[in-house]
Amino acid sequence: MLAGAMALPNQSRADLSEPQPLELTEPHAPRARHALVQRLCEIVSWPETRLPSYERQLAADILVGLLRTSNIELRRKCAMGLARVNDAPKALLRYLARDEISVAQPLLENGAGFDDSDLIATVRAGVAWHWLAIAKRRGLTETVTDALLQTGDTAAIEAVLRNPASRLSTQGVDIVVAKSRQATSLPALLVPRAELKPTQALVLFWWAGHQARLQILRRFAVDRQVLIQELGEVFKLAAAEGWADADTRKTLQVIERRQRNRAAAAQSPYKSLEGALVAAEHGLERGLIHEIAHLAGVKPTTAAQIFADAGGEAIGVFCKSVGLKRPLMIALWKALRRPGGDPDATDNPLGRAVYVFDTLATAKAQTVLRYWNWSFTADAAGIDQQSYGDDVLELSLARRNAALLFNRNS
């Protein structure tokens, strides 16, 4: 009922001297609109056998416009009902998936109507809470996990890694490896993943914690017995050619049985690696580090990286692979001016280095050292100017790992 200024038939002009307000005498309650939205939400959630797809689509098109001004409880109910519908209308599905997280969460975690393109579009348009909900879905494909990992959000990446039903691409693992330099929680979550390859794991090693490093060594430090046996004739052919082909020589150096460089020992003033380490007790300067590297059969860049390792485990790998005795390993540690500690406890870098030295087989330690020497130093000159992005992903395997290792801003 309206109260206004219109005169009634028997009303005098004097009665209209004061203006009368034009207003609703009863509050407006849009019960019909509420009922309409509620009923349409129910209809779009009906099973496929009860509602033709074109009618569901029509109802959804109407709903998208009405839901924009509907209360959150109605939107939440609509999203929960739609979660179980396989052929959910895309426009309504994507609209609700980008709503606030209390509305979107049941859809993003369990919605049956999503395909990869819907999820990727939601990742790109959403925020951290949406990424986290998608990361918990079952059966995430590589294209969706790539989109989630590319957000760079640590919580979303952790959720993807914790999800046993998610699948990672090689590029996705590379993204996590690069991110893990700053996010210390990621290495322990990445190491158990089946998609992690040896080269990626042995790059990750350098900034992983002690337990993650031990997992990497247990999983990826393997012997090369089969390769040595099967490539025996190739070694003979290469030797007959005087090791003239550089690529063949470098490849076979990764596989061969011997670690130390006999030719370097014959020319060295120290005569052996042990002799160089004895000399190191009086001070380990740059030239002597280079000499130790050559005697050990690795490049100086590899040796420098190993000797600077704060955790100590890499030094344990090095010493075991070249066949040093435990006292000489501890002597090398002291020559490097590394902090002391109890060698029989793993609560200090020396103890962790000794633990790796004591528990890792020589052949397996050699495999790890060969990987480092092969991949980390290949084309390393100038690699620190590279950025870790799509251009680096296109590099060769060795150069890509060198980019990860030497680019401190990755």
Buried (B, 14 or more C-beta within 10 A) or exposed (E): EEEEEEEEEEEEEEEEEEEEEEEEEEEEEEEEEBEBBBEBBEBBBBEEEEBEEEEBBBBBEBBBEBBEEBEEEBBBBBBBBBBBBEEBBBEBBBBBBBBEBEBBBBBBBBBEBBEEEBBBBBBEEBEEBBBBBBBBBEEBBBBBBBBBBBBEBBBBBBBBBEBEEBBBBEEBBBBBBBBBBEBEBBBBBBBEBEBBBBBBBBBBBBBBEBEBBBBBBEEBBEBBEEBBEEBEEEBEEBEEEEBEEEEBEBBBBBBBEEBBBEEBBEEBEBEBBBBBBBBBEEEBEEEBBBBBBBBBBBBBBBBBBBBEBEBBBBBBBBBBBBBBEEEBBBBBBEBBEBEEBEBEEBEBBBBBBBBBBEEBEEBBBBBBBBBBBBBBBBEBEEBEEBEBEEEBEEBEEBBBBBBBBBBEEB
